[in-house]
Amino acid sequence: MNRRDALRLLAALVAGGTASLSLAAPRVLAVRAWPGKTSTRITIESDSELRFFVSSLAYPNRTVVDLSDVQADAAFQKALETLKNDTGVLLRARIGQYRPDTARLVLELKSAAETAAFALPPVGQYRHRLVIDLMPTDADDPIATFLSKLAEREATLERAAAEVATPALPATPEPIKPVVPPPIVAVIPTPPKIAVRPPLASNVKPFVVVLDPGHGGEDPGAIGPAGTYEKDVVLAIARQTKALLEQDNRVIVFMTREEDVFVPLGERVRKARSVNADVFVSIHADAFTRPDARGSSVFTLSERGASSAAAKWIADKENQSDLIGGVRLMGRDPMLAKMILEMSQSITNAESLKLGRGMIGELKPVNKMHKNAVEQAGFAVLRSPDVPSILIETAFISNPEEELKLASASHQLKLARAIRGGVRKFLATQQMRT
């Protein structure tokens, strides 16, 4: 090899190496925002893992994200354009080249916010993701708000109970005016004996029903052939169910999510326990590999294996929600581990089965049942040791006919009425909480 050929070979190797380096640099594919009352999630999706550094600044409030080996190029700018301004706590977002090897994303905020950022590996339809959670420090706590509302409802029920226990006294009649002549003395009746109000054993409390619309935010759940998202359908059904249940003032409803936001499975369980739930109903829309699969199903928790292969498949799919929606992986809390060990309490499981059987009876007139019996599997969202809990797969959104029904407001109302009926049937067997 002569000197000229050697130089050409060296140039080719250098060029190839440079191309490899440029290919290895992460490319931003999409930027998404999921606004909520208590937090706004920003997701940056890329073709390879991002190295990042996050800091917060005040006056004005900003979150700054430095992305190593990333270029603030036209593709990144275009991806950022899909991010709407004035979204949740986010006022606006902008990108610039901070250093030759570092792009800087600046998130301008409406108010001060705590920031949590973490990376997620590829899963499902997503590539590598950087998740940035912005939590306004002045946001209302939804659980505290609910507990305040619950206390008001308890006071209302207590007053109603007191009024029943103490009947109102009849009004004292006016003296009869004497007629002249002859004079007549008015006869005043003896007042009745005052009823003694029996003491209340304790405050009468309404039943607390927790409705859990599955998925949300970055996790769409199952997607129908026509593009209907499970997360949207089940949120609509849950909202209608809440309105129907709360027509009875002895029932008060808490929803694990009321917006298009992602809530981790464990957080859904913790919320139910924080509000002292009497009943927990998780609402979903199923999907299967075959488009002809159809019908509704009702599930309860099983720690000893699934009641069928299909039940296990569905539970495994639903339990992937945390991976898709995005959860920061942390060490398991010892108390949580202990709680999980105690989840097989026979009383709670028996009550869950009772709730499930009643629910099947209400769903049958609305939709064909996939199985006429309550199925059991290891659903993470049903892992509450002291709350009767069921998971309802309202229909198969992967079935074109059932997808069409699920997208219909009238069918959603029918399902909501059925769920309301199943819950009321179960509560009728329970004592009013004291």
ZAZA-738502 format. One record per residue (C-alpha): residue in one letter; y, z, x. Coordinates in nm, 4 decimals. Layout:
N
<pami a, <Y, Z, X>>
...
***
This chain:
434
<pami m, <0.0000, 0.0000, 0.0000>>
<pami n, <0.3350, -0.1043, 0.1492>>
<pami r, <0.6533, 0.1010, 0.1320>>
<pami r, <0.7958, -0.0952, -0.1629>>
<pami d, <0.4809, -0.0451, -0.3760>>
<pami a, <0.4791, 0.3255, -0.2898>>
<pami l, <0.8394, 0.3629, -0.4056>>
<pami r, <0.7591, 0.1794, -0.7308>>
<pami l, <0.4633, 0.4106, -0.7940>>
<pami l, <0.6757, 0.7175, -0.7250>>
<pami a, <0.9452, 0.5937, -0.9632>>
<pami a, <0.6848, 0.5343, -1.2333>>
<pami l, <0.5432, 0.8850, -1.1882>>
<pami v, <0.8893, 1.0406, -1.2063>>
<pami a, <0.9738, 0.8394, -1.5168>>
<pami g, <0.6449, 0.9387, -1.6770>>
<pami g, <0.7045, 1.3021, -1.5923>>
<pami t, <1.0540, 1.2922, -1.7408>>
<pami a, <0.9198, 1.1326, -2.0574>>
<pami s, <0.6545, 1.4028, -2.0830>>
<pami l, <0.9191, 1.6732, -2.0464>>
<pami s, <1.1339, 1.5171, -2.3178>>
<pami l, <0.8338, 1.4890, -2.5463>>
<pami a, <0.7502, 1.8551, -2.4846>>
<pami a, <1.0972, 1.9719, -2.5936>>
<pami p, <1.0849, 2.1064, -2.9510>>
<pami r, <1.2245, 1.8818, -3.2230>>
<pami v, <1.3685, 2.0368, -3.5386>>
<pami l, <1.2063, 1.8804, -3.8452>>
<pami a, <1.3649, 2.0720, -4.1332>>
<pami v, <1.5934, 2.3617, -4.2171>>
<pami r, <1.5469, 2.5420, -4.5504>>
<pami a, <1.7142, 2.8353, -4.7270>>
<pami w, <1.5718, 3.0676, -4.9932>>
<pami p, <1.8550, 3.2806, -5.1374>>
<pami g, <1.7957, 3.6086, -5.3180>>
<pami k, <1.9882, 3.9147, -5.4315>>
<pami t, <1.8494, 4.1385, -5.1578>>
<pami s, <1.7866, 3.8832, -4.8819>>
<pami t, <1.8316, 3.5196, -4.7855>>
<pami r, <1.5610, 3.3522, -4.5791>>
<pami i, <1.6431, 3.0652, -4.3414>>
<pami t, <1.3460, 2.8676, -4.2090>>
<pami i, <1.3660, 2.6257, -3.9150>>
<pami e, <1.0584, 2.4032, -3.8903>>
<pami s, <0.9807, 2.2279, -3.5612>>
<pami d, <0.7052, 2.0203, -3.4028>>
<pami s, <0.6373, 2.2875, -3.1378>>
<pami e, <0.7060, 2.6571, -3.0944>>
<pami l, <1.0721, 2.7566, -3.0600>>
<pami r, <1.2027, 3.0043, -2.8044>>
<pami f, <1.4985, 3.1862, -2.9538>>
<pami f, <1.7464, 3.4688, -2.9155>>
<pami v, <1.9267, 3.6198, -3.2164>>
<pami s, <2.2467, 3.8256, -3.2138>>
<pami s, <2.4954, 3.9481, -3.4736>>
<pami l, <2.8746, 3.9363, -3.4599>>
<pami a, <3.1447, 4.0879, -3.6803>>
<pami y, <3.5011, 3.9933, -3.7795>>
<pami p, <3.3950, 3.7588, -3.9283>>
<pami n, <3.0279, 3.8374, -3.9959>>
<pami r, <2.7958, 3.5924, -3.8227>>
<pami t, <2.4358, 3.5636, -3.7099>>
<pami v, <2.3954, 3.3559, -3.3932>>
<pami v, <2.0636, 3.1889, -3.3066>>
<pami d, <2.0244, 3.0375, -2.9585>>
<pami l, <1.7368, 2.7881, -2.9338>>
<pami s, <1.6087, 2.7147, -2.5838>>
<pami d, <1.5175, 2.3573, -2.4823>>
<pami v, <1.6590, 2.2248, -2.8100>>
<pami q, <1.9243, 1.9561, -2.8477>>
<pami a, <2.1874, 1.9711, -3.1230>>
<pami d, <2.1205, 1.6033, -3.1849>>
<pami a, <2.1617, 1.3827, -3.4912>>
<pami a, <1.8171, 1.4807, -3.6254>>
<pami f, <1.9043, 1.8516, -3.6102>>
<pami q, <2.2441, 1.7846, -3.7687>>
<pami k, <2.0796, 1.5872, -4.0491>>
<pami a, <1.8253, 1.8640, -4.1117>>
<pami l, <2.1081, 2.1160, -4.1290>>
<pami e, <2.2902, 1.9073, -4.3909>>
<pami t, <2.0182, 1.9951, -4.6434>>
<pami l, <2.1239, 2.3603, -4.6138>>
<pami k, <2.3685, 2.4248, -4.8963>>
<pami n, <2.6810, 2.6247, -4.8230>>
<pami d, <2.7485, 2.9388, -5.0265>>
<pami t, <2.3762, 3.0167, -5.0561>>
<pami g, <2.2915, 3.3837, -5.1054>>
<pami v, <2.4636, 3.5798, -4.8282>>
<pami l, <2.5095, 3.2580, -4.6270>>
<pami l, <2.8606, 3.1128, -4.6393>>
<pami r, <2.8007, 2.8103, -4.4142>>
<pami a, <2.5959, 2.7003, -4.1120>>
<pami r, <2.6930, 2.4964, -3.8057>>
<pami i, <2.5189, 2.3786, -3.4891>>
<pami g, <2.6490, 2.3003, -3.1416>>
<pami q, <2.5280, 2.2498, -2.7852>>
<pami y, <2.5931, 2.5908, -2.6260>>
<pami r, <2.4439, 2.4927, -2.2893>>
<pami p, <2.2748, 2.1719, -2.1711>>
<pami d, <1.9366, 2.3287, -2.2469>>
<pami t, <2.0357, 2.5476, -2.5454>>
<pami a, <2.1425, 2.4650, -2.9010>>
<pami r, <2.3369, 2.7335, -3.0869>>
<pami l, <2.3060, 2.7784, -3.4640>>
<pami v, <2.5827, 2.9893, -3.6173>>
<pami l, <2.5257, 3.1339, -3.9651>>
<pami e, <2.8551, 3.2459, -4.1174>>
<pami l, <2.7964, 3.5257, -4.3686>>
<pami k, <2.9789, 3.6529, -4.6772>>
<pami s, <2.9167, 4.0150, -4.5795>>
<pami a, <2.7484, 4.2239, -4.3120>>
<pami a, <2.3722, 4.1757, -4.3025>>
<pami e, <2.0759, 4.3057, -4.1094>>
<pami t, <1.8778, 4.0290, -3.9413>>
<pami a, <1.5060, 3.9928, -3.8757>>
<pami a, <1.3662, 3.6865, -3.6968>>
<pami f, <1.0092, 3.5911, -3.6135>>
<pami a, <0.7982, 3.2836, -3.5372>>
<pami l, <0.5053, 3.1557, -3.7425>>
<pami p, <0.2253, 2.9261, -3.6235>>
<pami p, <0.1308, 2.6116, -3.8186>>
<pami v, <-0.0411, 2.6761, -4.1527>>
<pami g, <-0.1013, 2.4641, -4.4616>>
<pami q, <0.1613, 2.1931, -4.4958>>
<pami y, <0.3927, 2.3551, -4.2409>>
<pami r, <0.4312, 2.3069, -3.8646>>
<pami h, <0.5815, 2.5724, -3.6351>>
<pami r, <0.8476, 2.7819, -3.8080>>
<pami l, <1.1222, 3.0197, -3.7067>>
<pami v, <1.2023, 3.2559, -3.9945>>
<pami i, <1.5386, 3.4331, -4.0130>>
<pami d, <1.5819, 3.6961, -4.2852>>
<pami l, <1.9402, 3.7976, -4.3673>>
<pami m, <1.9566, 4.1242, -4.5644>>
<pami p, <2.3051, 4.2213, -4.6928>>
<pami t, <2.3784, 4.5859, -4.6194>>
<pami d, <2.5635, 4.6212, -4.9511>>
<pami a, <2.2852, 4.4761, -5.1700>>
<pami d, <2.1606, 4.6846, -5.4621>>
<pami d, <1.8101, 4.8259, -5.4332>>
<pami p, <1.6129, 4.6695, -5.7234>>
<pami i, <1.3689, 4.9613, -5.7362>>
<pami a, <1.6503, 5.2186, -5.7542>>
<pami t, <1.8181, 5.0097, -6.0252>>
<pami f, <1.4941, 4.9947, -6.2231>>
<pami l, <1.4294, 5.3690, -6.1893>>
<pami s, <1.7801, 5.4358, -6.3226>>
<pami k, <1.7085, 5.2089, -6.6190>>
<pami l, <1.3760, 5.3868, -6.6683>>
<pami a, <1.5510, 5.7270, -6.6776>>
<pami e, <1.7888, 5.5967, -6.9460>>
<pami r, <1.4951, 5.4715, -7.1533>>
<pami e, <1.3184, 5.8081, -7.1170>>
<pami a, <1.6313, 5.9864, -7.2417>>
<pami t, <1.6464, 5.7518, -7.5420>>
<pami l, <1.2822, 5.8190, -7.6312>>
<pami e, <1.3307, 6.1936, -7.5875>>
<pami r, <1.6271, 6.1919, -7.8252>>
<pami a, <1.4245, 5.9936, -8.0782>>
<pami a, <1.1373, 6.2437, -8.0494>>
<pami a, <1.3791, 6.5340, -8.0991>>
<pami e, <1.5230, 6.3751, -8.4133>>
<pami v, <1.1741, 6.3356, -8.5583>>
<pami a, <1.0916, 6.6995, -8.4768>>
<pami t, <1.4146, 6.8294, -8.6358>>
<pami p, <1.4802, 6.6734, -8.9770>>
<pami a, <1.8429, 6.6664, -9.0799>>
<pami l, <1.9514, 6.9413, -9.3218>>
<pami p, <2.0641, 6.8283, -9.6667>>
<pami a, <2.4359, 6.8403, -9.7184>>
<pami t, <2.5610, 7.1577, -9.8959>>
<pami p, <2.6517, 7.0571, -10.2520>>
<pami e, <3.0089, 7.1066, -10.3664>>
<pami p, <3.0652, 7.3930, -10.6144>>
<pami i, <3.0624, 7.2775, -10.9754>>
<pami k, <3.4094, 7.3019, -11.1249>>
<pami p, <3.4166, 7.5344, -11.4283>>
<pami v, <3.4836, 7.3769, -11.7661>>
<pami v, <3.7401, 7.5593, -11.9835>>
<pami p, <3.6692, 7.6864, -12.2406>>
<pami p, <3.4214, 7.8542, -12.2146>>
<pami p, <3.4215, 7.9331, -11.8388>>
<pami i, <3.1056, 7.8411, -11.6556>>
<pami v, <3.0140, 7.9933, -11.3216>>
<pami a, <2.8822, 7.7390, -11.0752>>
<pami v, <2.5315, 7.8032, -10.9462>>
<pami i, <2.5022, 7.7373, -10.5723>>
<pami p, <2.1435, 7.6599, -10.4706>>
<pami t, <1.9819, 7.8655, -10.1986>>
<pami p, <1.9946, 7.6711, -9.8722>>
<pami p, <1.6520, 7.5530, -9.7542>>
<pami k, <1.4886, 7.7215, -9.4584>>
<pami i, <1.5916, 7.5628, -9.1290>>
<pami a, <1.3047, 7.3731, -8.9682>>
<pami v, <1.2138, 7.5095, -8.6272>>
<pami r, <1.1968, 7.2314, -8.3645>>
<pami p, <0.8695, 7.2530, -8.1740>>
<pami p, <0.9228, 7.2498, -7.7975>>
<pami l, <0.8405, 6.9180, -7.6278>>
<pami a, <0.5633, 6.9507, -7.3723>>
<pami s, <0.7721, 6.7363, -7.1384>>
<pami n, <0.9889, 6.4264, -7.1473>>
<pami v, <0.8322, 6.1341, -7.3310>>
<pami k, <0.8119, 5.8392, -7.0928>>
<pami p, <0.7750, 5.4684, -7.1673>>
<pami f, <0.4899, 5.2638, -7.0314>>
<pami v, <0.5806, 5.0793, -6.7114>>
<pami v, <0.4344, 4.7275, -6.6919>>
<pami v, <0.4655, 4.5388, -6.3632>>
<pami l, <0.4533, 4.1589, -6.3883>>
<pami d, <0.3856, 3.9774, -6.0632>>
<pami p, <0.4684, 3.6029, -6.0631>>
<pami g, <0.2668, 3.4674, -5.7714>>
<pami h, <0.3971, 3.2898, -5.4611>>
<pami g, <0.7691, 3.1970, -5.4362>>
<pami g, <1.0210, 3.0763, -5.1814>>
<pami e, <0.8581, 2.9111, -4.8812>>
<pami d, <0.5187, 2.9472, -5.0532>>
<pami p, <0.4997, 2.7028, -5.3481>>
<pami g, <0.1460, 2.8011, -5.4430>>
<pami a, <-0.0648, 2.5208, -5.5854>>
<pami i, <0.1044, 2.1860, -5.6522>>
<pami g, <-0.0038, 1.9687, -5.9448>>
<pami p, <-0.0685, 1.5919, -5.9247>>
<pami a, <0.2747, 1.5270, -6.0801>>
<pami g, <0.4469, 1.7637, -5.8370>>
<pami t, <0.4699, 2.0765, -6.0547>>
<pami y, <0.4934, 2.3923, -5.8431>>
<pami e, <0.2832, 2.6934, -5.9353>>
<pami k, <0.5621, 2.9301, -5.8241>>
<pami d, <0.8040, 2.7828, -6.0826>>
<pami v, <0.5583, 2.7839, -6.3726>>
<pami v, <0.4418, 3.1430, -6.3268>>
<pami l, <0.7980, 3.2728, -6.2878>>
<pami a, <0.8908, 3.1111, -6.6207>>
<pami i, <0.5836, 3.2627, -6.7910>>
<pami a, <0.6576, 3.6072, -6.6457>>
<pami r, <1.0188, 3.5981, -6.7658>>
<pami q, <0.9090, 3.5147, -7.1206>>
<pami t, <0.6380, 3.7826, -7.1111>>
<pami k, <0.8943, 4.0419, -7.0005>>
<pami a, <1.1257, 3.9533, -7.2884>>
<pami l, <0.8396, 3.9817, -7.5401>>
<pami l, <0.7058, 4.3122, -7.4061>>
<pami e, <1.0486, 4.4758, -7.4011>>
<pami q, <1.0951, 4.4121, -7.7723>>
<pami d, <0.9100, 4.7461, -7.7945>>
<pami n, <1.1342, 5.0181, -7.6487>>
<pami r, <0.8247, 5.2167, -7.5472>>
<pami v, <0.7571, 4.9510, -7.2817>>
<pami i, <0.9728, 4.8716, -6.9801>>
<pami v, <0.8926, 4.5857, -6.7412>>
<pami f, <0.9465, 4.5529, -6.3665>>
<pami m, <0.8994, 4.2126, -6.2005>>
<pami t, <0.7988, 4.1876, -5.8353>>
<pami r, <1.0255, 3.8845, -5.8085>>
<pami e, <1.2846, 3.7481, -6.0494>>
<pami e, <1.3973, 3.4612, -5.8273>>
<pami d, <1.2502, 3.1839, -5.6141>>
<pami v, <1.1906, 3.4133, -5.3171>>
<pami f, <0.8821, 3.5028, -5.1169>>
<pami v, <0.7447, 3.8573, -5.1532>>
<pami p, <0.4540, 3.9618, -4.9262>>
<pami l, <0.1352, 4.0694, -5.1020>>
<pami g, <0.1505, 4.4232, -4.9663>>
<pami e, <0.5130, 4.4557, -5.0770>>
<pami r, <0.4140, 4.3585, -5.4313>>
<pami v, <0.1617, 4.6442, -5.4361>>
<pami r, <0.4139, 4.8895, -5.2897>>
<pami k, <0.6710, 4.7931, -5.5522>>
<pami a, <0.4220, 4.8576, -5.8325>>
<pami r, <0.3438, 5.2026, -5.6959>>
<pami s, <0.7123, 5.2832, -5.6335>>
<pami v, <0.7944, 5.2393, -6.0028>>
<pami n, <0.4834, 5.4342, -6.1149>>
<pami a, <0.3267, 5.1361, -6.2890>>
<pami d, <0.0827, 5.1898, -6.5745>>
<pami v, <-0.0322, 4.8270, -6.5666>>
<pami f, <-0.0096, 4.5504, -6.3049>>
<pami v, <-0.0526, 4.1859, -6.4094>>
<pami s, <-0.0354, 3.9121, -6.1443>>
<pami i, <0.0248, 3.5664, -6.2943>>
<pami h, <-0.0947, 3.2465, -6.1260>>
<pami a, <-0.1946, 2.8854, -6.1941>>
<pami d, <-0.5180, 2.7780, -6.0310>>
<pami a, <-0.6108, 2.4716, -5.8272>>
<pami f, <-0.9427, 2.3284, -5.7204>>
<pami t, <-1.0707, 2.0370, -5.5175>>
<pami r, <-1.1922, 1.8588, -5.8337>>
<pami p, <-0.9229, 1.7478, -6.0809>>
<pami d, <-1.1570, 1.8008, -6.3790>>
<pami a, <-1.1739, 2.1806, -6.3270>>
<pami r, <-1.0014, 2.3488, -6.6207>>
<pami g, <-0.9526, 2.6723, -6.8113>>
<pami s, <-0.8064, 3.0197, -6.7712>>
<pami s, <-0.9627, 3.3036, -6.5715>>
<pami v, <-0.9086, 3.6785, -6.5392>>
<pami f, <-0.9906, 3.8689, -6.2198>>
<pami t, <-1.0039, 4.2298, -6.1047>>
<pami l, <-1.0461, 4.3745, -5.7570>>
<pami s, <-1.3870, 4.4000, -5.5944>>
<pami e, <-1.4418, 4.5645, -5.2563>>
<pami r, <-1.8148, 4.4856, -5.2616>>
<pami g, <-1.8018, 4.1088, -5.2665>>
<pami a, <-1.7014, 3.8435, -5.5170>>
<pami s, <-1.8776, 3.7944, -5.8497>>
<pami s, <-1.9159, 3.4216, -5.7757>>
<pami a, <-1.8561, 3.1677, -5.5006>>
<pami a, <-1.5650, 3.0256, -5.7000>>
<pami a, <-1.4084, 3.3712, -5.7342>>
<pami k, <-1.4307, 3.4210, -5.3570>>
<pami w, <-1.2773, 3.0781, -5.2933>>
<pami i, <-0.9849, 3.1523, -5.5257>>
<pami a, <-0.9282, 3.4983, -5.3749>>
<pami d, <-0.9310, 3.3582, -5.0212>>
<pami k, <-0.6774, 3.0936, -5.1251>>
<pami e, <-0.4457, 3.3438, -5.2940>>
<pami n, <-0.4715, 3.5813, -4.9977>>
<pami q, <-0.3317, 3.3084, -4.7695>>
<pami s, <0.0049, 3.3512, -4.9397>>
<pami d, <0.1364, 3.5786, -4.6630>>
<pami l, <0.0537, 3.3170, -4.3981>>
<pami i, <0.2315, 3.0399, -4.5870>>
<pami g, <0.5242, 3.2432, -4.7167>>
<pami g, <0.5777, 3.4083, -4.3800>>
<pami v, <0.5109, 3.7723, -4.2926>>
<pami r, <0.5962, 3.9399, -3.9665>>
<pami l, <0.2688, 4.0638, -3.8185>>
<pami m, <0.2809, 4.4337, -3.7375>>
<pami g, <0.0308, 4.7105, -3.6726>>
<pami r, <-0.1349, 4.8424, -3.9864>>
<pami d, <0.0067, 5.1672, -4.1165>>
<pami p, <-0.2676, 5.4372, -4.0993>>
<pami m, <-0.1696, 5.5567, -4.4467>>
<pami l, <-0.2030, 5.2021, -4.5802>>
<pami a, <-0.5463, 5.1731, -4.4189>>
<pami k, <-0.6470, 5.5004, -4.5848>>
<pami m, <-0.5122, 5.3740, -4.9157>>
<pami i, <-0.7248, 5.0599, -4.8921>>
<pami l, <-1.0345, 5.2721, -4.8327>>
<pami e, <-0.9658, 5.4561, -5.1582>>
<pami m, <-0.9173, 5.1480, -5.3711>>
<pami s, <-1.2619, 5.1495, -5.5222>>
<pami q, <-1.1894, 5.4459, -5.7456>>
<pami s, <-1.4253, 5.4047, -6.0373>>
<pami i, <-1.1756, 5.5144, -6.3032>>
<pami t, <-0.9120, 5.2600, -6.2034>>
<pami n, <-1.1699, 4.9825, -6.1710>>
<pami a, <-1.3084, 5.0625, -6.5158>>
<pami e, <-0.9584, 5.0574, -6.6649>>
<pami s, <-0.8871, 4.7249, -6.4932>>
<pami l, <-1.2021, 4.5774, -6.6459>>
<pami k, <-1.0966, 4.7061, -6.9884>>
<pami l, <-0.7551, 4.5454, -6.9429>>
<pami g, <-0.9180, 4.2212, -6.8279>>
<pami r, <-1.1599, 4.1993, -7.1218>>
<pami g, <-0.8774, 4.2493, -7.3695>>
<pami m, <-0.6742, 3.9817, -7.1937>>
<pami i, <-0.9573, 3.7278, -7.2228>>
<pami g, <-0.9651, 3.7890, -7.5985>>
<pami e, <-0.5947, 3.7053, -7.6226>>
<pami l, <-0.6087, 3.3995, -7.3946>>
<pami k, <-0.9046, 3.2320, -7.5684>>
<pami p, <-0.7053, 3.0933, -7.8658>>
<pami v, <-0.4431, 2.9507, -7.6265>>
<pami n, <-0.6579, 2.7854, -7.3607>>
<pami k, <-1.0233, 2.7216, -7.2862>>
<pami m, <-1.1631, 2.9968, -7.0633>>
<pami h, <-1.3074, 2.8852, -6.7308>>
<pami k, <-1.5314, 3.1932, -6.7490>>
<pami n, <-1.5731, 3.4155, -7.0556>>
<pami a, <-1.6193, 3.7279, -6.8444>>
<pami v, <-1.3860, 3.9111, -6.6089>>
<pami e, <-1.4547, 3.7968, -6.2532>>
<pami q, <-1.4161, 4.0131, -5.9448>>
<pami a, <-1.3097, 3.9374, -5.5874>>
<pami g, <-1.1099, 4.0858, -5.3006>>
<pami f, <-0.7564, 3.9915, -5.4098>>
<pami a, <-0.5069, 4.1605, -5.1777>>
<pami v, <-0.2421, 4.1821, -5.4493>>
<pami l, <-0.4732, 4.3931, -5.6695>>
<pami r, <-0.5210, 4.6582, -5.4020>>
<pami s, <-0.3613, 4.9550, -5.5763>>
<pami p, <-0.5805, 5.2659, -5.6020>>
<pami d, <-0.4259, 5.4169, -5.9141>>
<pami v, <-0.2917, 5.1272, -6.1239>>
<pami p, <-0.5111, 4.9198, -6.3598>>
<pami s, <-0.4584, 4.5697, -6.2198>>
<pami i, <-0.5631, 4.2162, -6.3106>>
<pami l, <-0.4880, 3.8663, -6.1862>>
<pami i, <-0.4614, 3.5861, -6.4423>>
<pami e, <-0.5137, 3.2231, -6.3483>>
<pami t, <-0.3423, 3.0745, -6.6531>>
<pami a, <-0.4892, 2.7249, -6.6044>>
<pami f, <-0.5766, 2.4694, -6.3374>>
<pami i, <-0.2506, 2.3079, -6.2292>>
<pami s, <-0.4661, 2.0598, -6.0325>>
<pami n, <-0.5912, 1.9232, -6.3671>>
<pami p, <-0.3387, 1.6596, -6.4912>>
<pami e, <-0.3770, 1.7644, -6.8571>>
<pami e, <-0.3374, 2.1338, -6.7840>>
<pami e, <-0.0465, 2.0653, -6.5476>>
<pami l, <0.1338, 1.8924, -6.8343>>
<pami k, <0.0790, 2.1977, -7.0557>>
<pami l, <0.1888, 2.4424, -6.7868>>
<pami a, <0.5157, 2.2527, -6.7419>>
<pami s, <0.5843, 2.2768, -7.1167>>
<pami a, <0.8141, 2.5593, -7.2329>>
<pami s, <0.6236, 2.5848, -7.5628>>
<pami h, <0.2894, 2.6326, -7.3866>>
<pami q, <0.4452, 2.8813, -7.1460>>
<pami l, <0.5570, 3.0825, -7.4499>>
<pami k, <0.2023, 3.0740, -7.5930>>
<pami l, <0.0675, 3.2099, -7.2652>>
<pami a, <0.3398, 3.4751, -7.2566>>
<pami r, <0.2467, 3.5871, -7.6086>>
<pami a, <-0.1191, 3.6064, -7.5089>>
<pami i, <-0.0379, 3.8164, -7.2008>>
<pami r, <0.1845, 4.0407, -7.4133>>
<pami g, <-0.1035, 4.0799, -7.6601>>
<pami g, <-0.3521, 4.1709, -7.3875>>
<pami v, <-0.1195, 4.4316, -7.2378>>
<pami r, <-0.0395, 4.5848, -7.5785>>
<pami k, <-0.4086, 4.6005, -7.6650>>
<pami f, <-0.4725, 4.7977, -7.3456>>
<pami l, <-0.1719, 5.0275, -7.3887>>
<pami a, <-0.2875, 5.1104, -7.7416>>
<pami t, <-0.5879, 5.2845, -7.5837>>
<pami q, <-0.3669, 5.4947, -7.3552>>
<pami q, <-0.1792, 5.8159, -7.4255>>
<pami m, <0.1994, 5.7910, -7.4201>>
<pami r, <0.2890, 5.9089, -7.0724>>
<pami t, <0.4239, 6.2619, -7.0415>>
***
